[in-house]
Amino acid sequence: MKALTFTLKLLEPLLIANPVSGDENSATGLNFIPGSVIRGALAHLFSKGKQGDLADKTFKRLFFGDTRFLNGYLRVADTRSLPTPCSWYRPKDSADSDPVIDLAVVATSDQQLKLLKQPFAVNKGAPFQLTGENRDRTDNDALPSVVLDEPNGHLRVHILQNDRMNAVQSGSGTVFRYEAMAAGQEFSGAILSDDDDVLNLLSELLKNATLKLGKSRSAGYGSVQPSNPTIESDWREYTAMHELTNHIVVTLLSDVILRNRDTGAFASDLAPVVTAEPVKIFAKTHAIGGFNLTWGLPLTQAQAIQAGSVFVFECSDTLAKSLRSAETDGIGERRIDGYGRIAINWHTAPELKVALPQQPNAYNQAVPLTRTSAEHDLAQQMVDRIWRSQLDVALRYAITQAKLIAPPRNTQLSRMRTLVNDAWRAKDAKLISKVLQEAKKEENNTSTMKRHARDQFARSTIQLAGKSTPLLDWLTTISKQPERVWQEIQTTELQRPEIGGVVAQEPLSLEYAARLIEGIFRKATREGTRE
């Protein structure tokens, strides 16, 4: 396909706000440059800052025809990276340099796995054709190579002062924060069109231009320098690996918006465009939006299948032919803005060797805050709140995934819930461990649990964090070592927030241990029928 490729270098931090980030006093930016933003910036450049005129045939031909403005993705290893497939996992306790397992190709795995944290990947391909059973898994050099990376962030705290002279005295200033992409990084973009004149005109626009993208452009954000505009007659968005004999692996290279043909509802799979049933699905959906500068209003939000989602189908000639057509044209809605891009058999190796980026992306280091300053105290409060919010999400997820096998009666669960809350308020975990001790006949210890009640906890089993443990042993261990709660809710996969060298502090482990026990038992009480 014909394409105009180019590089976008961030001269300033770039904040393209996620419309569904949630917090009204903050803006969390996307980690890529949407095709709609590139299209809008070039349209603004073409019309010299004036409102575009659809009566102008050239303007309509450039920005409302068959041209497709693809997303600008992070430049990794001198190549335009692509979203990391959702089927790529690695063992839970592995390092960043350990091989990656592709569950779209591997049947099953008996290891505890975790998703990759890097959102972008460059697939370097296989050194030879892999044949599965004949491949030596111990030979790491024989694996195909992949480079994983993520954009560097730029976190800055701002204070909005409606009255600068009296903001401090009146307290009218509003504190908010921006999470943007740091300056100095490079992103690769592409514009697809079969019209040579369109590509030539857009190429001329990119030469010697400086674009202003995203939010807060007048406050030190959004300056971007395009470079190296090149028209390629046979450009490919990715390099496929060898084909599988029995399956076809379809990977989304951008968000995809599909609707059910009968109901018009947003789809969470490829059923509207692919009639075959997938044998494996590794997919996520999320809400997307946008903003129209002409109207001064946000765009209607839609549900999209997230970039990186993977669908595996049984191999057939008819399916392969239809997918090849969709690969060129894209699928779904808003294809002019870079949505609907797919790849076929982009990754078909069971394992991939990970190569770290040779040169980290340049970014501006945050200036450390003075420990005695008011800014330090404010930053500490902010990172602590962000950290607690992340821990609360992990706690809720652990509670929803936990399961009690042969749980104690509801009355015993309720008594234990009351006990752990008392221990939390008293900040004394020994109150729990004392009750769980086995009563001795020669001792008259009224604080210990009655034998018939203790037997109910001894017979029960808890399934949590991929492990199955006797409930009584689990309660005894976590009451004596409350810090084990961080393992139970798997906080090792979270990144502790930091602002200007100020790192979030660890909250009281007993609090989260008590909340974990109370939440699991409350859930079991609602689900159970034993009285």
Long-range contacts (C-beta under 8 A, 24 or more apart in sequence): 1-192, 1-194, 1-234, 1-235, 1-236, 1-328, 2-192, 2-193, 2-194, 2-196, 2-199, 2-231, 2-232, 2-233, 2-234, 2-235, 3-190, 3-191, 3-192, 3-193, 3-199, 3-231, 3-232, 3-235, 4-190, 4-191, 4-193, 4-199, 4-202, 4-203, 4-206, 4-229, 4-230, 4-231, 4-232, 5-80, 5-188, 5-189, 5-190, 5-228, 5-229, 5-230, 5-232, 5-235, 6-188, 6-189, 6-190, 6-191, 6-206, 6-226, 6-227, 6-228, 6-229, 6-230, 7-75, 7-186, 7-187, 7-188, 7-189, 7-226, 7-227, 7-228, 8-33, 8-38, 8-72, 8-186, 8-187, 8-188, 8-189, 8-211, 8-224, 8-225, 8-226, 8-227, 9-184, 9-185, 9-186, 9-187, 9-224, 9-225, 9-226, 9-227, 10-181, 10-182, 10-183, 10-184, 10-185, 10-186, 10-187, 10-223, 10-224, 11-183, 11-210, 11-223, 11-224, 11-225, 12-183, 12-220, 12-221, 12-222, 12-223, 12-224, 13-154, 13-156, 13-178, 13-180, 13-181, 13-182, 13-183, 13-220, 13-221, 13-222, 13-364, 14-180, 14-181, 14-183, 14-213, 14-214, 14-221, 14-222, 14-224, 15-178, 15-179, 15-180, 15-181, 15-214, 15-215, 15-216, 15-221, 15-222, 16-213, 16-214, 16-215, 17-214, 17-215, 19-287, 19-288, 19-289, 19-290, 19-291, 19-298, 19-301, 20-286, 20-287, 20-288, 20-289, 20-301, 25-174, 25-175, 25-176, 25-177, 26-176, 26-177, 26-178, 26-179, 27-176, 27-177, 27-178, 27-179, 27-215, 28-179, 29-178, 29-179, 29-180, 29-181, 29-214, 29-215, 31-74, 31-119, 31-120, 31-150, 31-151, 31-181, 32-71, 32-72, 32-73, 32-74, 32-151, 32-187, 33-71, 33-72, 33-73, 33-187, 33-189, 33-213, 33-224, 34-71, 34-72, 34-290, 34-337, 34-338, 35-68, 35-69, 35-70, 35-71, 35-72, 35-189, 35-254, 35-336, 35-337, 35-338, 35-339, 36-69, 36-290, 36-334, 36-337, 36-338, 37-213, 37-214, 38-69, 38-72, 38-189, 38-191, 38-213, 39-63, 39-69, 39-336, 39-337, 40-293, 41-211, 41-212, 41-213, 42-69, 42-202, 42-205, 42-206, 42-211, 45-205, 45-209, 45-211, 46-205, 51-294, 58-201, 61-195, 61-198, 62-198, 62-201, 62-202, 64-336, 65-193, 65-195, 65-198, 66-193, 66-194, 66-195, 67-191, 67-192, 67-193, 67-195, 67-198, 67-202, 67-336, 68-191, 68-192, 68-193, 68-330, 68-335, 68-336, 68-338, 69-189, 69-191, 69-336, 69-337, 69-338, 70-189, 70-190, 70-191, 70-192, 70-237, 70-254, 70-338, 70-341, 71-189, 71-254, 71-338, 72-187, 72-188, 72-189, 73-120, 73-187, 73-188, 73-189, 74-120, 74-149, 74-150, 74-151, 74-185, 74-186, 74-187, 74-188, 74-361, 75-185, 75-186, 75-187, 75-188, 76-120, 76-121, 76-122, 76-147, 76-149, 76-357, 77-122, 77-124, 77-147, 77-355, 77-357, 77-358, 79-122, 79-188, 80-188, 80-189, 80-190, 80-237, 81-120, 81-121, 81-122, 81-147, 81-149, 81-188, 82-120, 82-121, 82-122, 82-123, 82-237, 82-238, 82-253, 82-343, 82-346, 83-119, 83-120, 83-121, 83-252, 83-253, 83-254, 83-307, 83-308, 84-116, 84-118, 84-119, 84-120, 84-121, 84-148, 84-308, 85-121, 85-251, 85-282, 85-308, 85-310, 85-346, 85-347, 86-115, 86-282, 86-283, 86-284, 86-306, 86-308, 86-309, 86-310, 87-280, 87-282, 87-310, 87-347, 88-115, 88-116, 88-121, 88-347, 88-352, 89-113, 89-114, 89-115, 89-116, 90-114, 90-116, 96-148, 96-354, 96-356, 97-354, 97-356, 98-354, 99-140, 99-143, 99-351, 99-352, 99-353, 99-354, 100-146, 100-351, 100-352, 100-354, 101-350, 101-351, 102-347, 102-348, 102-349, 102-350, 102-351, 102-352, 103-280, 103-282, 104-249, 104-280, 104-282, 104-310, 104-312, 104-347, 105-244, 105-249, 105-347, 105-348, 105-349, 105-350, 106-350, 106-351, 112-466, 114-493, 116-148, 117-150, 117-493, 117-495, 118-148, 118-149, 118-150, 119-150, 119-308, 120-148, 120-149, 120-150, 120-151, 121-146, 121-147, 121-148, 121-149, 122-146, 122-147, 122-149, 123-238, 123-239, 123-241, 123-346, 123-347, 123-352, 124-355, 125-239, 125-241, 126-241, 126-242, 126-349, 129-242, 130-242, 130-349, 130-350, 132-350, 135-350, 137-351, 140-353, 141-353, 143-349, 143-351, 143-352, 143-353, 144-241, 144-349, 144-352, 144-353, 145-352, 145-353, 145-354, 145-355, 146-352, 146-353, 146-354, 146-355, 147-354, 147-355, 147-356, 147-357, 148-354, 148-356, 149-357, 149-361, 151-181, 151-182, 151-185, 151-361, 152-181, 152-182, 152-185, 152-360, 152-361, 152-363, 153-179, 153-180, 153-181, 153-182, 153-363, 154-178, 154-179, 154-180, 154-181, 154-182, 154-183, 154-363, 154-364, 155-179, 155-180, 155-366, 155-498, 155-499, 156-180, 156-366, 157-375, 157-378, 157-379, 157-382, 157-499, 158-219, 175-378, 177-382, 177-499, 178-215, 178-216, 178-221, 180-214, 180-221, 182-361, 182-362, 182-363, 182-364, 183-362, 183-363, 183-364, 184-361, 184-362, 184-363, 184-364, 185-361, 185-362, 185-363, 186-361, 190-235, 190-237, 192-235, 196-231, 199-231, 200-231, 202-229, 203-229, 203-231, 237-341, 237-343, 238-343, 238-346, 239-346, 240-343, 240-344, 240-345, 240-346, 240-348, 241-345, 241-346, 241-347, 241-348, 241-349, 242-345, 242-348, 243-345, 243-348, 244-315, 244-345, 244-348, 245-315, 246-314, 246-315, 247-279, 247-312, 247-313, 247-314, 247-315, 248-312, 248-313, 248-314, 248-315, 248-319, 248-320, 248-323, 248-344, 248-345, 249-310, 249-311, 249-312, 249-344, 249-345, 249-346, 249-347, 249-348, 250-274, 250-310, 250-311, 250-312, 250-313, 250-323, 250-342, 250-343, 250-344, 251-308, 251-309, 251-310, 251-342, 251-343, 251-346, 251-347, 252-305, 252-306, 252-307, 252-308, 252-309, 252-310, 252-341, 252-342, 252-343, 253-307, 253-341, 253-342, 253-343, 254-307, 254-338, 254-339, 254-340, 254-341, 255-286, 255-288, 255-304, 255-305, 255-306, 255-307, 255-339, 256-304, 256-305, 256-307, 256-309, 256-331, 256-332, 256-339, 256-340, 256-341, 256-342, 257-288, 257-302, 257-303, 257-304, 257-305, 257-332, 257-333, 257-334, 257-339, 257-340, 258-305, 258-331, 258-332, 258-333, 259-333, 266-302, 266-303, 266-304, 267-305, 268-303, 268-305, 269-305, 269-311, 270-305, 270-311, 270-331, 272-332, 273-326, 273-331, 273-332, 274-311, 274-313, 274-319, 274-322, 274-323, 276-313, 276-314, 276-316, 276-319, 277-313, 278-311, 278-312, 278-313, 279-312, 279-313, 279-314, 280-310, 280-311, 280-312, 281-309, 281-310, 281-311, 281-312, 282-309, 282-310, 282-311, 283-309, 283-310, 283-311, 284-308, 284-309, 302-333, 304-339, 320-344, 366-499, 366-500, 366-501, 367-500, 368-500, 368-501, 369-499, 369-500, 369-501, 369-502, 375-500, 376-500, 376-502, 379-499, 379-500, 379-502, 380-502, 380-505, 382-499, 383-497, 383-498, 383-499, 383-502, 383-503, 383-504, 384-504, 384-505, 384-507, 386-497, 386-504, 387-496, 387-497, 387-504, 387-505, 387-507, 388-507, 390-494, 390-497, 391-489, 391-491, 391-494, 391-507, 391-512, 394-489, 394-490, 394-491, 394-494, 395-489, 395-512, 395-515, 395-516, 395-519, 396-519, 397-489, 398-464, 398-465, 398-488, 398-489, 398-490, 398-516, 399-516, 399-519, 399-520, 399-523, 400-523, 401-464, 401-465, 402-462, 402-463, 402-464, 402-520, 402-523, 403-462, 403-463, 403-464, 404-460, 404-461, 404-462, 404-463, 404-471, 404-520, 404-524, 405-460, 405-461, 405-462, 405-463, 405-468, 406-459, 406-460, 406-461, 407-460, 407-471, 407-524, 407-528, 407-530, 408-453, 408-456, 408-457, 408-460, 408-471, 408-530, 409-456, 409-530, 409-531, 410-525, 410-528, 410-530, 410-531, 411-531, 412-453, 412-456, 412-457, 413-521, 413-522, 413-524, 413-525, 413-528, 414-521, 414-525, 415-453, 416-457, 416-475, 416-517, 416-521, 417-517, 417-518, 417-521, 417-522, 417-525, 420-513, 420-514, 420-517, 420-518, 421-514, 421-518, 423-479, 423-510, 423-514, 424-510, 424-511, 424-514, 424-515, 427-508, 427-510, 429-479, 429-480, 429-482, 429-510, 429-513, 430-479, 432-475, 432-479, 433-476, 433-479, 433-480, 436-472, 436-475, 436-476, 436-479, 462-520, 464-488, 464-520, 465-489, 465-490, 475-517, 478-513, 478-516, 478-517, 479-513, 482-509, 482-510, 482-512, 482-513, 483-509, 484-513, 485-509, 485-512, 485-513, 485-516, 486-512, 488-516, 489-516
